[in-house]
Amino acid sequence: MLIQEDCSKAMLSIKDALEAVDGRWKLLILYSLCSGPKRFKEISREVDGITDKTLSKELKNLQANKLVNREVRDTFPPTVEYTMTAHGMSLRKVLYELWSWGLSHRQEVIGK
């Protein structure tokens, strides 16, 4: 059994994790980037329903949390690619588990 101090540290860690990936879109953006580097419009097409303004804001937040890299390529016109960082890739197992649980949950709740 965890002592109170360990429980408090665990709660703080969970809070930190939730703040890094909170909201409706961040996990979907990360899932989109699991398959490799993508340009802004590619992510936008894959994450159905997200606006460009929201995607831009969420990508900046993911960069601030060191989960996503933004790389400007020296091309004409300049292209920007987003990739998951090594730190972001550490969430792949979590994303897979959420995907798997989501399939089971959908089956349980709506039978599809």
N, C-alpha and C positions, 0 to 999 in steps of 0.2 A: 504494500500500500504506500502511496506517495505521502510524504510528509507535506505540511502546508506550504513550506517554502518551495519545494519541487513543483507542487501543483500551481503555485503562482507563476513560476518560471514557464511552466508548460502553457498556461493561459496566455501569458505575454507573447510567447512564441507563436501560438495559434493566431492571436490578434494581429501580430506583425504579418504573418502569412496572408491572412484574409485581407488586410489593407493593401498588400502588394497586388492582389488579383481580384479585388472587389469589383462589383458592378456587373452589368449585363454582358459586356463585350470582351473583357480582357482574356478570359480563358478561351473564347472562340478565336480571338486573334492569335493567341499562342498556338492553338491547335492548327490553325491555318499555316503557321510558320514551321510546324514540326516537319513538314515534308521538304523543307528547303527554303532558300532565299526567295523573296517575292518583292515585286514592286507594289506601290501603294494601290493601284487600281486592281491588281490581282487579289490582294487581300480584301479590298472592298467588294469585289464580285463574290468571293467565297463566303464572307461573313454577311449573310443575307439580312437586309434591313438596316444596316448601320449607315449613317450619313457620313459624308467626307469630313465634315467638321468634327464629329464625334470620333471617327477613326484617327484623325490627326491628334486629337487631345489624348486619346488612349495610348497611341504609340509613344507620344512624349512621356506619358506617365510610366509606361513599361520601360522606356529607356532610362528614366530617372531611377527606377528600381533595378537596373542592370539586368533586365530580362531580355531585352531586345537591343540590337545594334542597328544604327542607321548609317549606311555607307553611300556617299555621293561618288559616282563613277565619273571619271574624266572622259566623257564622251560629248558629242554634239548632237542634239541638245543633252545637257547633263541628265543622267539617270540616277535615281535613288533606289537602293535595295535595302530591304529589312531582313535581318536574320535573327534567330534566337542566339543568345550568348550561351556559354557553357553553363552559367548559372540558370538561365532560362530552360536549357535542356534538362536540367535536373527535375523539372516539373513533368517531363514526359510520362513518367509512371503514374503520377497523379491524374494527368489528362486521360490516360488509358483507363484508369479505374473509374473516373467520372463517366467516360463514354460507355463502359461496360455496365455500370450501375444504371445509367440513363436508359439503356436498352431494356434492362430488367424492370425498371420503374415504369417505363411506358407500357410494357406488356401487362404489368400488374394493375395499373390504373385505367388504361383505356383499351387494353387487349390488342394492341397493334405492335 
